[in-house]
Amino acid sequence: MSGTNKDLLKAANAAIVRGDIETFLSHCSDDIVWVTVGQPPISGKAALREWMRVEYAEPPEFSVERMIEEGPWVVALGSITVKSADGNSSVHQYSDVWRCEGGKLAELRAFVMKPSA
């Protein structure tokens, strides 16, 4: 994919919103590392596919408020709404720090938290 790393992340995010996990994964390196701070890391496309199949069974809704790119790094700030298995929705604020390599998403460090009331 040509363009900036922000363009890469925008295309990958669009796939997630559509529930298109395979297209999202096509934007990822084979050895992607996905870390949500406070949770065990997910390593590789197969493990990420399985995690997304469960956690994103219903595609999340999210809003990116800002994207900042510097070299191989893209930081995305926003909010995400996910539905749990029982059908309840919850809104979280997030800051995602992505490292891109060779035109692919190679690493994520996600800081996700519920906003205080």
N, C-alpha and C positions, 0 to 999 in steps of 0.2 A: 504494500500500500504506500503510495506516495503521500506527501503532506507532512504535517507536523505531528508530534506525539499527541498533542491535544486533539487533532483530527482522528487519530487512531482510537483514543479513549472515547470520543463522542460516538464513533461507529460501534464500538464494543458496547457502550451503554445503551444505544438504541436497540441492539440485539437483545439485551437483557429485558428491556421494557416490553418487547414483542414476545418474550418467552422463548426466544430462539437461542438456546444454550449452545448448539453446535456452531452457529455463526459467531457467538461470543468467543468460544474456544478457538476458533480459527484465527482470532486476533491475539492469541496467547502463545507464548513459547511452550515447547513440550515440557520443559522443566519448571513451569511457573510455580512460584511460592506465594501463597495467599495467607496472610496473617491478619486476623482480627485480634487486636490487642486484648489479652485476657483469655483467649481461646487457643487450643492447639493449632499449630500451623497445618496448612493443607499443601501438599507437594505434588506437582504433576497434574496433567490434564485429566487423567482417569479419576483421580481422587476428587478433583474440583468438579468434574461432571457429576459424580455421585452426590457430593455435597449440595450442588445447585439443584439437582433433581428433587431433593428433599426440601431444602430451605427455600427454594424459589419455585415450588410446585405451582404456586400462583405467582406470576411475575410481580415483582415489587414496583411500586410507583416511586419515582424520586425526582427531585429538583436539584440541579446543579446551580448554585448561586455564583460560583466563581471557579475558574480554572487558571492555574499559574503554571507555566512551563519554563524550565531552565535546564538546558542540556538534555540528558536522558530522563529527567524527572518531571512528572506532572502531579500537581496537587489539586484535588477537587474538593470543594467545600459545598455542603448542601444538606438536604433532608431526604429521608427515605421512609416509606410506609410499607410495612410487610404484614402479611396475614399469617397467623399461626395455624397449626393443624385444626384447632377448634373454631377457626373462622374469625377470631378477633384480630382487629388491626391495631398496630402500634406504630407510632411515629418516632423516629430517631434523628438526631443530628449526626453528621459524620464529617470526617476529614480523611480523605484517602490520599495516600502518598504512593504513587506508581513509579516504577523504574521500567523504562523501555529499553529494549536491546534488539537490534536487527529488524526494526519495524514491527516488533511484537511487544505485548505486555509481558514482562518477565517477573515482576515482583510487586506485591501489594502489601502495604502496612495500613490497615484501616483502624481508625479511632472512631468508635460508634458509641453514642450514649443517648439515653432518654433525656429530653429536656426537663428541667425542674419546673414545677407548677408555678 
